[in-house]
């Protein structure tokens, strides 16, 4: 053993230390720069981060007063983004997109409160693209450079042009990194709307469709709420470097959209926490009553946007703000937001007594409901605490979404947090297959014993009275809201039969009724697993519908063996690993603009109506027609 140790010691030499250049490091550790990879089926997949990184530069130009229009075109897998700002200085076109630590963002006079402070964004896009082309136009001249996976392939000479000033970037994401990817336009449109809400007057044209907002965050909240479900008209307040919009509805939980320098901070940060605390403090002082903080914030729907000099984000994907100061030598974020609320919100409530009365009624309703639940909540939490020590329902993972990343390898840890997933399964056979094949680092499994309770029309007491719901709530860590969520992806994994569909509906009812924030913030998915396995001696193809099955039969020829999977438990753990790994297919559960949660629940989970029967019959007919066509 001693000799073996000695030989290992001598193998560790200067030659063992590798220095990667910028593009090699990005390609080796893409998650550090763009979060999770994915295939485009989730709104935070890497291909949308690539689009965002290029767009951020366009928005910074607009913020600095240069160019009022941005054009985005997507044809197949190629993205082209054109702004009408100042254009990259022609002599630096190659350097700006291919040399780390090169860019105008380091000169804080040019970009005082920009999004892309570290100059990595477009370099990451370049390194992670099969093809990348940048053209800069300045004062009648243009310069173009072309790259493949970060390698410069052609640097064009400067030429004269009649084009307007600005920058155009065109890229095709690398399909060896983003496998089988596809752009879902609804995710891009949601992203584009956020840019418009945060930059009133900016016009973004996406594939010929124009997006523009006149009223900023007021428009955003109108889009996120339904007029007949809010308790009072949206309160819209603006100040230097801060804008907020606030209302309440009848939902449980908090629904807060936070932004820094135009960047959607989906994981919050110091500004969101400052908002939550300042709002509670101002309300208590206005009503001169020490309301419980949870009563004040239950049912809140709000958006807050701040502009900060040199913000410090937790990662390159900029989803969580870590900086505390608004200005380099100015007030802390907490003090800044608190001062704004103490003046502006207090003034508004004094001038609008009807809004103040409606707000007070909402707070007192929450207070009554909380007190009614106090006894059973305490008992249920004690039971859950004991159960958590030996919770047979939960097979946990090592990394969690709400962990504090370690100082060492922080970026790598944050990228793994994006992958954290909990599979909610039915029965022992399905959970057994997933448990054996999962990635224990980032994937957890919660096993249901059968069909959960239909909680439509019930109060939140049922979350505590029902042991299974209570344990699920604790596994997710959402009792106190989204802040402590332990998993970035909540995936419902049930059989693709009538019972499995029923369980999906019951779980969706649970989330929409009591934790709608999870659906609104696009955290809940349904796992798609193959219905068929078609194989011969040379090749095996897994098919997710009848059409794919027919295509596989045609491809393999002859008479291949066809297996129909009736349930998740029939798929072996070895096979299952490929369906929950890099190529996992999952369908996002999302609310469309104008959807009413209570109306949706009434339609699907209420008394059996003729409308619903007609809906089921019509959709069943469509599926049968598709199957017949494929056959």
C-alpha positions in Angstrom: 0.0 0.0 0.0 2.8 2.4 0.9 4.3 2.0 -2.6 1.0 2.7 -4.2 0.6 5.8 -2.2 4.1 7.0 -3.1 3.4 6.4 -6.8 0.1 8.4 -6.6 2.1 11.3 -4.9 4.6 11.4 -7.7 1.9 11.3 -10.4 0.7 14.7 -9.0 3.1 17.1 -10.7 3.2 20.4 -12.5 1.8 18.6 -15.6 -1.3 17.7 -13.6 -2.3 21.4 -13.3 -4.5 22.4 -16.3 -5.1 26.0 -17.4 -8.2 26.3 -19.6 -8.7 29.2 -21.9 -12.0 31.1 -21.6 -14.0 29.1 -24.1 -12.8 25.7 -22.8 -13.8 26.6 -19.3 -17.3 27.8 -20.4 -17.8 24.6 -22.4 -16.5 22.4 -19.6 -18.7 24.0 -16.9 -21.6 25.6 -18.8 -23.8 25.4 -15.7 -21.7 28.0 -14.0 -22.5 30.5 -16.7 -26.0 29.7 -17.8 -27.6 27.6 -15.0 -29.1 24.4 -16.2 -28.9 23.2 -19.8 -32.2 21.5 -20.7 -33.9 21.2 -24.0 -36.1 24.3 -23.9 -39.1 22.6 -22.2 -38.6 24.7 -19.1 -38.5 28.5 -19.0 -35.2 28.6 -17.2 -33.4 26.3 -19.6 -30.0 27.4 -20.9 -31.2 28.3 -24.5 -33.4 31.1 -23.0 -30.4 32.3 -20.9 -28.4 32.7 -24.1 -31.1 34.9 -25.6 -31.3 36.9 -22.3 -27.5 37.5 -22.2 -27.6 39.1 -25.7 -30.8 41.0 -24.9 -29.3 42.4 -21.7 -26.8 44.3 -23.7 -29.5 45.8 -25.9 -31.5 46.8 -22.9 -28.5 48.5 -21.3 -28.1 50.6 -24.5 -31.8 51.6 -24.2 -31.4 52.5 -20.5 -28.5 54.7 -21.4 -30.7 56.5 -23.9 -29.6 54.9 -27.2 -32.1 53.1 -29.4 -35.7 52.6 -28.7 -36.3 49.4 -30.6 -34.9 45.8 -30.4 -35.7 43.2 -33.1 -35.6 39.5 -32.4 -36.0 36.8 -35.1 -36.0 33.1 -34.6 -35.9 30.8 -37.6 -35.7 27.2 -36.6 -32.8 27.1 -34.2 -31.1 30.3 -35.3 -31.6 33.5 -33.1 -30.9 37.0 -34.5 -31.1 40.0 -32.2 -30.6 43.6 -33.5 -30.5 46.8 -31.4 -30.2 50.4 -32.5 -27.8 51.6 -29.9 -24.3 53.0 -30.3 -22.8 49.8 -31.7 -19.7 48.1 -30.5 -16.5 50.2 -31.3 -15.4 48.6 -34.6 -11.9 47.9 -33.5 -13.1 45.9 -30.5 -15.8 43.7 -32.2 -13.8 40.5 -31.8 -12.5 41.2 -28.3 -15.8 42.1 -26.8 -17.4 38.7 -27.7 -14.3 36.5 -27.2 -12.1 38.0 -24.4 -13.0 37.7 -20.8 -12.7 41.0 -18.9 -13.2 43.0 -22.1 -16.2 45.3 -22.3 -17.6 48.8 -21.5 -19.4 47.6 -18.4 -16.1 48.0 -16.4 -16.3 51.8 -17.0 -19.1 52.6 -14.5 -19.5 56.1 -16.1 -20.7 54.5 -19.3 -22.9 51.9 -17.7 -23.8 53.2 -14.2 -26.7 50.7 -13.5 -26.4 48.0 -16.1 -27.3 44.3 -16.0 -24.2 42.7 -17.4 -21.5 44.0 -15.2 -19.0 41.2 -15.4 -18.6 41.1 -19.2 -19.1 37.3 -19.5 -22.6 37.1 -21.1 -21.9 37.3 -24.8 -18.7 35.3 -24.4 -20.7 32.4 -22.9 -23.2 32.6 -25.8 -20.3 32.6 -28.3 -18.6 29.6 -26.6 -21.9 27.6 -26.4 -23.0 28.2 -30.0 -22.3 26.1 -33.1 -22.3 29.4 -35.0 -22.0 32.9 -33.7 -21.9 36.1 -35.8 -21.6 39.7 -34.6 -22.0 42.9 -36.7 -21.4 46.4 -35.3 -22.5 49.5 -37.2 -21.1 52.9 -36.3 -21.3 56.2 -38.2 -21.7 54.7 -41.7 -19.2 51.8 -41.2 -19.7 48.2 -40.2 -17.5 45.3 -39.0 -18.5 41.6 -38.8 -16.8 38.6 -37.1 -17.9 35.0 -37.2 -17.2 32.1 -34.8 -17.8 28.4 -34.2 -17.9 27.3 -30.6 -15.9 30.4 -29.6 -13.2 30.0 -32.2 -12.9 32.9 -34.6 -13.4 31.6 -38.2 -13.7 34.8 -40.2 -13.0 38.5 -39.4 -14.4 40.7 -42.1 -12.9 44.0 -43.1 -14.6 47.3 -42.2 -17.0 48.3 -45.0 -19.3 51.3 -45.6 -23.0 50.9 -44.9 -26.2 52.9 -44.9 -27.5 50.9 -41.9 -28.4 52.6 -38.7 -26.0 52.4 -35.7 -26.3 49.4 -33.5 -25.3 45.8 -33.0 -26.6 42.6 -34.5 -25.9 39.2 -33.0 -26.9 35.9 -34.7 -26.3 32.5 -33.1 -27.2 28.8 -33.2 -27.0 27.1 -29.8 -24.6 24.1 -29.8 -26.7 20.9 -30.1 -24.0 18.9 -28.5 -24.6 20.9 -25.3 -28.3 21.6 -25.6 -29.5 18.2 -26.9 -32.7 18.0 -28.9 -33.5 21.6 -28.0 -36.5 23.5 -29.2 -37.5 27.1 -28.5 -41.0 27.5 -27.0 -42.2 30.9 -28.0 -44.5 31.4 -25.0 -41.4 31.4 -22.7 -39.7 33.9 -24.8 -42.8 36.1 -25.0 -43.0 36.1 -21.2 -39.3 37.1 -21.0 -39.8 39.9 -23.5 -42.9 41.2 -21.6 -40.7 41.5 -18.5 -38.2 43.6 -20.4 -41.0 45.9 -21.6 -42.7 46.2 -18.2 -39.3 47.3 -16.7 -38.5 49.7 -19.5 -41.7 51.6 -20.3 -41.6 52.9 -23.9 -39.1 50.3 -25.1 -40.4 48.5 -28.3 -39.4 44.9 -28.8 -40.4 43.2 -32.1 -40.3 39.4 -31.9 -40.9 37.6 -35.2 -43.0 40.5 -36.4 -45.1 40.8 -33.2 -44.6 44.1 -31.3 -44.4 44.2 -27.5 -44.5 47.6 -25.6 -45.6 48.8 -22.2 -46.7 52.3 -21.3 -47.2 51.9 -17.5 -44.4 49.7 -16.4 -45.0 47.5 -13.4 -48.7 48.4 -13.3 -49.0 46.6 -16.7 -47.1 43.7 -15.3 -49.4 43.2 -12.3 -52.5 43.6 -14.5 -51.1 40.8 -16.6 -50.4 38.6 -13.5 -53.8 39.2 -11.9 -57.5 39.1 -12.7 -59.5 42.2 -12.1 -62.4 40.4 -10.5 -60.2 38.5 -8.1 -58.1 41.3 -6.6 -59.3 43.0 -3.4 -58.5 46.6 -4.3 -57.1 48.4 -7.4 -53.4 48.0 -8.0 -51.2 50.5 -6.0 -48.4 51.8 -8.3 -45.6 53.8 -6.8 -42.4 55.2 -8.4 -39.4 56.9 -7.1 -35.7 57.4 -8.0 -34.3 54.0 -8.8 -37.4 52.1 -7.4 -40.8 51.2 -8.7 -43.4 49.0 -7.0 -46.9 47.7 -7.8 -49.0 46.0 -5.1 -52.4 44.4 -4.6 -54.0 41.5 -2.7 -56.1 38.6 -3.9 -57.8 35.7 -2.0 -55.0 33.2 -2.7 -52.8 31.8 0.0 -49.1 32.6 0.1 -47.1 35.5 -1.4 -46.6 36.2 -5.1 -43.7 38.7 -5.5 -41.9 39.5 -8.8 -38.5 41.2 -8.1 -36.1 42.9 -10.5 -32.7 44.5 -10.3 -31.5 46.8 -13.1 -34.0 45.1 -15.4 -33.0 41.6 -14.4 -35.7 39.2 -13.2 -34.3 37.9 -9.9 -36.4 34.7 -9.7 -34.7 33.7 -6.5 -35.2 37.1 -4.8 -32.3 38.4 -2.7 -31.7 41.4 -0.5 -34.1 43.7 -2.4 -37.0 41.3 -2.2 -36.4 40.7 1.5 -36.1 44.5 2.1 -39.5 44.9 0.3 -41.2 42.3 2.5 -39.9 43.8 5.7 -40.5 47.4 4.7 -44.1 46.7 3.6 -44.9 45.0 6.9 -43.4 47.9 8.9 -45.3 50.6 7.0 -48.6 48.8 7.3 -48.2 48.3 11.0 -47.4 51.9 11.5 -50.2 53.1 9.3 -52.9 51.1 11.1 -51.1 51.5 14.4 -51.5 47.8 15.1 -48.9 45.0 15.5 -50.4 42.7 12.9 -48.6 39.4 12.3 -46.3 39.7 9.3 -47.8 36.6 7.6 -51.3 38.1 7.9 -50.2 41.3 6.2 -48.5 39.4 3.3 -50.9 36.5 2.8 -52.5 37.0 -0.6 -50.1 39.7 -1.7 -49.3 40.0 -5.4 -46.5 42.5 -6.0 -43.7 43.6 -8.3 -40.6 45.5 -7.2 -37.9 46.9 -9.4 -34.7 48.6 -8.2 -31.7 50.1 -9.9 -28.4 49.6 -8.2 -24.8 50.7 -8.8 -22.6 47.6 -9.3 -25.0 44.9 -8.0 -23.5 41.7 -6.7 -25.4 38.7 -7.9 -25.1 35.2 -6.4 -24.2 33.7 -9.8 -23.6 34.6 -13.5 -27.3 33.8 -14.3 -28.2 36.8 -12.0 -31.3 35.2 -10.4 -30.5 36.3 -6.8 -29.2 39.7 -5.6 -26.5 39.6 -3.0 -25.4 43.3 -2.7 -26.6 45.4 0.2 -25.9 48.9 -0.9 -28.0 50.9 -3.4 -25.1 53.2 -4.1 -21.4 52.5 -3.5 -21.3 54.7 -0.4 -25.1 55.1 0.0 -27.8 53.5 2.1 -28.3 49.8 2.6 -31.0 48.2 0.5 -33.1 47.7 3.6 -32.9 51.4 4.5 -33.5 52.6 1.0 -36.6 50.5 0.5 -37.9 51.3 4.0 -37.5 55.1 3.5 -39.4 54.8 0.2 -42.3 52.9 1.7 -42.5 55.0 4.8 -43.1 58.1 2.6 -44.8 56.9 -0.6 -47.0 54.0 0.6 -48.0 55.8 3.8 -49.0 58.9 1.7 -51.0 56.8 -0.7 -53.0 55.0 2.0 -53.8 58.3 3.7 -55.1 59.7 0.4 -57.0 56.5 -0.6 -59.1 55.4 2.4 -61.2 52.9 0.3 -57.9 51.0 -0.6 -56.8 51.2 3.1 -60.2 49.7 4.3 -60.0 46.8 1.7 -56.4 46.1 2.7 -57.4 46.0 6.4 -60.3 43.6 5.8 -57.9 41.3 3.9 -55.4 41.3 6.7 -58.0 40.6 9.4 -59.4 37.8 7.3 -56.0 36.2 7.2 -55.7 36.8 11.0 -59.0 35.0 11.7 -58.0 32.0 9.5 -54.6 31.7 11.1 -56.0 31.7 14.6 -58.6 29.1 13.6 -55.8 26.9 12.4 -53.4 27.5 15.2 -54.2 24.4 17.3 -54.3 21.9 14.5 -51.2 23.5 12.8 -49.1 23.0 16.0 -50.2 19.4 16.4 -49.6 18.6 12.7 -46.1 20.2 12.7 -45.2 18.1 15.8 -46.3 15.0 13.9 -44.4 16.0 10.8 -41.3 16.7 12.8 -41.4 13.1 14.2 -42.2 11.7 10.8 -39.3 13.6 9.1 -36.8 11.7 11.3 -38.1 8.4 9.7 -40.0 9.7 6.7 -40.5 6.7 4.5 -42.3 8.8 2.0 -39.3 11.0 1.2 -36.1 9.8 -0.3 -34.1 13.0 -0.1 -31.1 14.3 -2.1 -27.9 15.9 -1.1 -28.2 19.3 -2.7 -31.2 21.6 -2.1 -32.4 24.7 -3.8 -32.4 26.8 -0.6 -29.0 25.7 0.6 -26.3 28.4 1.3 -23.7 27.6 -1.3 -20.2 26.8 0.1 -17.5 29.4 -0.5 -15.4 26.9 -2.4 -16.9 25.8 -5.8 -19.8 28.2 -5.2 -20.7 28.6 -8.9 -20.7 24.8 -9.5 -22.9 24.3 -6.5 -25.4 27.0 -7.7 -25.7 25.3 -11.1 -26.5 22.0 -9.3 -29.2 23.8 -7.3 -30.9 24.7 -10.5 -31.2 20.9 -11.2 -32.8 20.0 -7.9 -35.9 18.0 -8.5 -38.5 16.2 -6.4 -40.5 13.5 -8.1 -44.0 12.9 -6.6 -44.9 9.3 -7.4 -47.8 7.0 -6.9 -47.3 3.6 -5.2 -44.2 1.6 -4.3 -43.4 0.2 -7.7 -43.1 3.5 -9.5 -41.2 5.2 -6.6 -38.9 2.1 -6.5 -37.9 2.4 -10.1 -37.2 6.2 -9.8 -35.4 5.8 -6.5 -33.0 3.2 -7.9 -32.3 5.2 -11.1 -32.2 8.8 -9.8 -29.2 11.1 -9.3 -29.0 11.1 -5.5 -27.1 14.4 -5.6 -30.0 16.5 -7.0 -33.1 14.2 -7.3 -35.5 13.3 -4.5 -38.6 11.1 -4.5 -41.8 11.6 -2.5 -44.1 8.5 -2.6 -47.9 8.8 -2.4 -49.8 5.8 -1.0 -52.6 6.2 -3.5 -55.0 8.9 -4.7 -54.6 12.0 -2.5 -57.7 13.8 -1.1 -59.6 16.1 -3.4 -59.2 19.4 -1.6 -61.2 21.6 -3.9 -63.4 23.9 -1.8 -61.7 23.0 1.5 -59.8 25.5 3.7 -56.1 25.3 4.4 -56.8 23.4 7.6 -56.8 20.3 5.4 -53.1 20.8 4.6 -52.5 20.1 8.3 -55.3 17.6 8.9 -54.2 15.4 6.1 -51.0 13.7 7.0 -49.8 13.1 3.4 -50.4 16.8 2.4 -48.6 17.9 5.6 -45.6 15.7 4.9 -45.4 16.9 1.3 -45.6 20.6 2.5 -42.7 19.9 4.8 -40.7 18.0 2.2 -41.0 21.1 -0.1 -40.5 23.5 2.8 -43.2 25.9 1.6 -45.3 26.4 4.7 -43.8 29.9 5.1 -43.8 30.7 1.3 -41.5 30.3 -1.6 -38.3 31.7 0.1 -37.4 28.3 1.6 -38.3 26.1 -1.4 -36.0 23.0 -1.3 -36.4 22.0 -5.0 -36.3 24.0 -8.1 -38.4 21.5 -10.0 -41.5 19.7 -8.7 -42.3 16.8 -11.0 -45.5 14.8 -10.8 -44.7 11.3 -12.0 -47.8 9.1 -12.5 -48.9 6.4 -14.9 -50.3 7.6 -18.2 -53.7 6.0 -17.5 -57.0 7.1 -16.0 -55.9 6.7 -12.4 -52.6 8.5 -13.1 -54.4 11.4 -14.7 -56.8 11.6 -11.8 -53.8 11.8 -9.4 -52.3 14.6 -11.5 -55.5 16.6 -11.2 -55.7 16.1 -7.5 -52.1 17.2 -7.0 -52.6 20.2 -9.3 -55.7 21.1 -7.3 -53.6 20.9 -4.1 -51.0 23.3 -5.5 -53.4 25.7 -7.1 -55.6 25.9 -4.1 -53.0 26.3 -1.4 -49.6 27.1 -3.0 -50.4 28.9 -6.3 -47.1 30.6 -6.2 -45.4 27.4 -7.2 -47.5 27.2 -10.4 -47.3 31.0 -11.1 -43.5 30.9 -10.8 -43.4 27.8 -13.1 -42.0 25.2 -10.7 -44.5 22.4 -11.3 -44.2 19.8 -14.1 -45.6 16.5 -15.2 -43.1 13.8 -16.2 -43.5 12.3 -19.6 -42.3 8.7 -19.9 -42.4 6.5 -23.0 -45.6 4.5 -23.8 -43.8 2.1 -26.1 -40.4 0.4 -26.6 -39.7 -0.6 -30.2 -36.5 -2.6 -30.8 -34.7 -5.1 -32.9 -31.3 -6.7 -32.3 -29.4 -3.6 -33.4 -31.4 -0.7 -31.9 -33.9 0.3 -29.3 -36.2 3.3 -29.7 -38.5 4.6 -26.9 -41.7 6.3 -28.1 -43.9 8.8 -26.3 -47.0 8.5 -28.5 -48.5 6.5 -31.4 -46.9 8.8 -34.0 -43.4 8.1 -32.7 -44.2 4.4 -32.5 -45.1 4.3 -36.2 -42.0 6.2 -37.2 -39.8 3.8 -35.2 -41.4 0.7 -36.8 -40.8 2.3 -40.2 -37.2 3.1 -39.3 -36.3 -0.4 -38.0 -38.2 -2.2 -40.7 -39.2 -5.9 -40.6 -41.1 -6.9 -37.5 -39.5 -5.3 -34.5 -40.5 -6.2 -30.9 -43.0 -3.7 -29.5 -43.6 -3.4 -25.7 -46.4 -1.2 -24.3 -45.6 0.2 -20.9 -48.8 0.2 -18.8 -47.2 1.9 -15.8 -44.0 3.4 -14.5 -43.4 0.3 -12.4 -43.0 -1.7 -15.6 -39.9 0.3 -16.7 -36.8 -1.2 -15.2 -34.5 1.1 -13.1 -31.7 0.8 -15.8 -34.2 2.0 -18.5 -35.7 4.7 -16.2 -32.4 6.4 -15.7 -32.4 7.7 -19.2 -36.0 9.2 -18.8 -35.1 11.3 -15.8 -31.6 12.3 -16.8 -30.3 14.8 -19.4 -33.0 13.8 -21.9 -35.9 14.0 -19.4 -39.1 15.2 -21.0 -41.5 17.1 -18.7 -44.5 19.3 -19.4 -44.7 22.6 -17.5 -47.9 23.3 -15.7 -48.5 27.0 -16.4 -51.4 29.5 -16.1 -52.3 31.3 -19.3 -52.9 35.0 -19.3 -56.5 35.6 -18.0 -56.8 32.2 -16.3 -58.9 32.3 -13.0 -57.6 29.8 -10.5 -61.0 29.3 -8.8 -62.8 29.1 -12.1 -60.3 26.5 -13.3 -60.7 24.4 -10.2 -64.5 24.6 -10.4 -64.4 23.4 -14.0 -62.2 20.5 -13.5 -62.8 19.5 -9.9 -66.3 20.8 -9.1 -69.6 19.1 -9.7 -69.8 17.1 -12.9 -71.0 19.7 -15.5 -72.1 19.2 -19.1 -69.3 21.6 -20.2 -66.7 19.3 -18.7 -68.3 16.2 -20.1 -68.3 17.8 -23.6 -64.6 18.9 -23.2 -63.5 15.3 -22.3 -65.5 13.7 -25.2 -64.2 16.2 -27.7 -60.6 15.8 -26.6 -60.9 12.1 -26.5 -62.1 12.1 -30.1 -59.1 14.3 -31.1 -56.7 11.8 -29.5 -58.4 8.9 -31.2 -58.3 10.7 -34.6 -54.6 11.3 -34.1 -54.0 7.6 -33.3 -55.9 6.5 -36.4 -54.0 9.0 -38.6 -50.7 7.7 -37.2 -51.7 4.1 -37.8 
